[in-house]
Amino acid sequence: MSIEYREAAAAFSQHYIKPLDDRVDEENSFPYHLWREMGKQDFLGVTAPEEFGGLGSTYLTHVVVAEEISRASGSVGLSYIAHSNLCVNQIARNGTQDQKVKFLPKLIRGEFVGALAMSEAGAGSDVMSMKTILQPAPGGYTLSGAKQWITNGNTADVLIVYAKLDNAMTSVIVEKNMEGFSVGRKENKMGMRGSETHAIFFDNCFIPDENVLGQPGKGAKVLMSGLNYERLILAAGPIGLARAALKETVEYTSTREQFGHPLVANQVVAHTLAGLFSRLAAVRDHTYMAAALADQGKLINEIAASAFLEASIAGAEITEQCRLYHGGFGYTLDCRVNRIARDAQLYRTGGGTEEMRREIIARSEIPVYNAARLAPGKS
Ligand SMILES: Cc1cc2nc3c(=O)[nH]c(=O)nc-3n(C[C@H](O)[C@H](O)[C@H](O)COP(=O)(O)OP(=O)(O)OC[C@H]3O[C@@H](n4cnc5c(N)ncnc54)[C@H](O)[C@@H]3O)c2cc1C
C-alpha cells in the first residue's frame, strides 16, 4: 500500500505541486485549488476510515504521502499535514459518529479545510498554561480567547480548538461561520511562506454540546495522544525537504565547474554529500520504524519525539549544507535550495520545539532527571 501510494503521491506532487512552489513562497499564499485536487487523489484522509471517505490506510502510508508532498513543496506539505493529520486524524480518532459523518467526508474531499489550534501568544512550549476558556451556556459553551501561529487558520472551515473548562483541558470543533470567531493578520515568515499562518480569536463564540471532541474536561487526553501522531507525520516534512535539496545539489555540483572540473569531482564535496545521504537514510528509517509502531498501536512518546527530533535536525543541517554548495547563488531567493533550507528550519520549532522533544525523551529515559523534576519545589 505504501509503495503504491508513494508512486501516486510522487507523480502528483512533482507534476502539480512542485511548479507552484516558487510562486507560493513569493506571494506568501497557499494555492487553494490544491485542496480539491489532493482530495481527488485520496491524500487527505489517509488514516481515516473508508466509511467516511478515507483511505483506511496506515500511518506509514501517511508518512510516505507527506514526505512526497514536502519533497515538492515544504509549504504545501506543512498545510497538508495540519489538515490531514492534526484535524482529520484527530476527528477520526476522537469524534462521535455524528461528528465523523458531518465533517470527515467534506474534509477528505477537500471541500473543507482543516486546522488545529493549541498554541497561544503566552502558551507555546508551556501549552497547558493556555488562557482560552470555555464557559457553560444553555445547550453548550461559550469560547473566549486568542490562538497564535495557526496553520490554515484563515481558510479553515473546521478547527479543533483546545481550551480550559474549569481549568480542565477540553477540545471542541469550531466551524468557520460560528458567530464570535474571527481571523487576525497573516504572519510574514522567513520560510514555509505558502503555508498560511494566522492568529485567530474567539469572542463568546457559542459551541453546541455536539461539537465537543471527546469528553468535556478530558481534552488533555485528546491533545496528548494526538501529539504523538502529529510528531510522527511532521517528521516526514524535513525528510522530504532534505531529499529535494540533495537531488538539486547533486545536479548543481555536477555541472558547476571551478578549477577546471565539476565541484562534485572534489572528493571532499562528494564524500560530504555521501555522508548527508546516509544521514538522511538513517532518519528516514527511524521515522518509518516509528510509523510501523504506530500501525501496531505501539507508538510511545519518546519514539515519536526522537524520530521528529532527529529528522528535524538532519533536515535543517542537510538543507543548509546543500544551500552552501550553491555558493553565492545559494544566498539568493532565486535558488530553490535557498527556499528549501528556509522551509526546513520550521521543523525545529513547529510541532513542539527541539528542546521540548528532548524533554520528553529525558523524562522517559533518565529516571533520576524525572524524579528531580517532580521533587517538591520544582515544576
Ligand atoms: C509556521 C508555524 C506554524 C505553526 N502551526 C501551528 C498550528 O497549526 N497550531 C498550533 O497550535 N501551533 C502552531 N505553531 C506553534 C508552535 O507549535 C510553537 O511556535 C512552538 O510550540 C513553540 O512555542 P513558542 O513559539 O511560544 O516558543 P516558546 O515556548 O516561547 O520557546 C522559545 C524558546 O525557548 C525554549 N524553551 C521554552 N521552555 C523551555 C524550557 N523549559 N527549557 C528549555 N528551553 C525552553 C524553546 O524550546 C524555544 O527554543 C506553529 C508555529 C509556526 C512557527
The ligand as an ORCA input file, in Angstrom:
! r2SCAN-3c Opt
* xyz 0 1
  C       4.946     28.298     10.907
  C       4.353     27.813     12.200
  C       3.193     27.055     12.159
  C       2.581     26.652     13.364
  N       1.395     25.975     13.307
  C       0.712     25.726     14.463
  C      -0.615     25.182     14.415
  O      -1.151     24.870     13.349
  N      -1.279     25.004     15.596
  C      -0.711     25.327     16.807
  O      -1.366     25.157     17.827
  N       0.553     25.847     16.871
  C       1.271     26.050     15.732
  N       2.531     26.605     15.782
  C       3.091     26.981     17.085
  C       4.284     26.139     17.521
  O       3.848     24.861     17.938
  C       5.003     26.917     18.636
  O       5.628     28.026     17.999
  C       6.008     26.083     19.385
  O       5.367     25.126     20.181
  C       6.914     26.963     20.277
  O       6.179     27.817     21.080
  P       6.606     29.386     21.180
  O       6.705     29.898     19.793
  O       5.668     30.050     22.102
  O       8.089     29.362     21.771
  P       8.489     29.355     23.326
  O       7.732     28.321     24.047
  O       8.436     30.746     23.854
  O      10.017     28.886     23.251
  C      11.079     29.764     22.877
  C      12.395     29.008     23.075
  O      12.568     28.684     24.462
  C      12.748     27.288     24.598
  N      12.171     26.835     25.867
  C      10.922     27.070     26.356
  N      10.763     26.480     27.549
  C      11.926     25.844     27.839
  C      12.397     25.025     28.903
  N      11.612     24.729     29.962
  N      13.649     24.534     28.842
  C      14.442     24.801     27.789
  N      14.062     25.558     26.719
  C      12.824     26.068     26.744
  C      12.034     26.686     23.406
  O      12.470     25.355     23.138
  C      12.424     27.680     22.327
  O      13.735     27.414     21.890
  C       3.184     26.972     14.596
  C       4.369     27.720     14.624
  C       4.946     28.149     13.445
  C       6.208     28.978     13.514
*
